[in-house]
Amino acid sequence: RMVSSMLCGGNATTTTCSRGFSAEVGEQQRARKINLFTAINDALNLSLEEDEKTLIFGEDVSFGGVFRCTSGLLEKHGSDRVFNTPLCEQGILGFAVGAAAMGYKPVVEIQFADY
């Protein structure tokens, strides 16, 4: 699946893209250029939209995270699915493993790996 948003259109037989745009079947589709931050944010948003079992949690994710890749997701999807955790990497990963074992799809943000 492409992370970038599709620029679709057409007036013959159409199909719907995952982002809600329609595209003519067989028509060449163009993608807009976006930076890495926007691509990650779009992918996380798409995952939250398409799967109610997706969770995003970690250090400071509720206000966008240290790299701002989760900006706007709390407001759009709620604090039950996008939330902060205490600063405890082992606890964050343990919670993710437990959530995955229960059928959820956890996405974890740990700010840095050089502790």
Buried (B, 14 or more C-beta within 10 A) or exposed (E): EEBBBBEBEBEEEBEEBEBEBEBBEEBEBEEEEBEEEBBBBBBBBBBBBEEEBBBBBBBBBBEBBBBBBBBEBBEEBEEEBBBBBEEEBEEBBEBBEEBEEEEBBBBBBBBEEEE
